[in-house]
Amino acid sequence: MHALGIELARLLRAGDLLVLIGPLGAGKTTLTRGIGDGLQVRGPVTSPTFVLARTHPSLVGGVPLVHVDAYRLSSALELDDLDIDFARSVVVVEWGGGMLDGVAESWLEVEIVRPTGASEAAVDPESDADEPRTVTVTAFGPRWDAVPTGT
């Protein structure tokens, strides 16, 4: 998941929004950590569960990464209330499925499926470092019209 995040970061630019969908322990934060490494932002990139959103400035004059945990949010309005600079950042939202109404014109939805071991990873996320996942990337909006995505 980390290596995929680094590769995905090569496609990203200011204004891009990614919504990560998957169960606890699927690798959402690990993917985001890889995106942060690919964007060369200040870290460490960790789950912002208790602060809801964390901004990681670029170390190389590039775009910052805003990492959001929307698990405790109930609507797009609450996401909008976080006052995130969507236009000048790459924004990654964990648990953000169904919360983008009116927030952005374009986004990537990244669904991560772990076929086995989900309950074990909830206890020890590092126990499954090599466990395969299926990742499906679905693009929405004009920003992604010419960029190939898929599984």
Secondary structure, DSSP 4 states (H G I P E B T S, - for coil): -HHHHHHHHTT--TT-EEEEE--TTSSHHHHHHHHHHHHTBSS-----TTTSEEEE-BSSSS--EEEEE-TT--SHHHHHTT----TTSEEEEET-TT--TTT-S-EEEEEEE--S-HHHHHH-GGGGTT---EEEEEEESGGGTTS----
